[in-house]
């Protein structure tokens, strides 16, 4: 497969997943704010910090982080390269470039989703008192897109590049969801285990569609249980470990590896991180500090992404230059 085509398919997977997760970011904050006492001030600046676009926001809007401005920035601002709108637009553009590698149904659903998000911008959704229905529709549309792809796209090399992008993006964003709780609602010692703390962790689980599954596996909601479930669980498809394991499988399929050892630096970095998570337990996470652990995790995921780019998408010169001696 041409590196140009593989790159477009990979970033199609990343941008679609990023769009869904930005919709989830906004949803998680609304859910958390609704569960907070009425006398507690809404906090929106940490949401911008978590996405990594804090400086872009500051440069454009200054230090004023009201709800409407933050939602516009995260969802519709074209000056924010990672906004929901830009992510869907970039996904659509990558899909357009490799239409022959997509099924008709997946292209049509992605195109429909793009126009829906565009209409939300035109209708100034961010000014509504409760815009969660819009963001819920975005999430549902992307989940339907995944279902269409699952049942209509052949499992060729292109499929694994798209899945690789999707799972790397999801692993990164799941870690950032946990950081939402850390940054926004880090409780005092008196609040740990309180009804407010319980409601906040419950809202976080609901925002990643994990509440019912968590309750079946763990029963009572505890901070350590939620961390273990979203970071280290081997079966839940949004846990960091599960995503990295699936991403590693995609790399092995692409390179033709049998899973023993590694064939390039991307596989090496992936295997090292997946192995670490496989043998970590929740006590390792807590003892290191949740924020510190997640921060290192995000850096390692970014390193894997860079190695994927170097090994598969950057054009390598195969030219051999020869010099001739003058007679």
Secondary structure, DSSP 4 states (H G I P E B T S, - for coil): --HHHHHHHHHHHHHHHHHHHHHHHHHHHHHHHHHS-TTSPP--HHHHHHHT-HHHHHHHHTT---HHHHHHHHHT-TTSTTSHHHHHHHHHHHHHHTGGGS-HHHHHHHHHHHHHHHHHHHTTGGGSS-THHHHHHHHHHHHHHHHHHHHHS--SHHHHHHHHHHHHHHHHHHHHHHHHHHHHH---TTTTTSHHHHHHHHHHHHHTT-HHHHHHHH-S--HHHHHIIIII-SS-TTSHHHHHHHHHHHHHHHHT--SSS-SSHHHHHHHHHHHHHHH--HHHHHHH-HHHHHHHHHHHHHHHHHHHIIIIISPPP----------
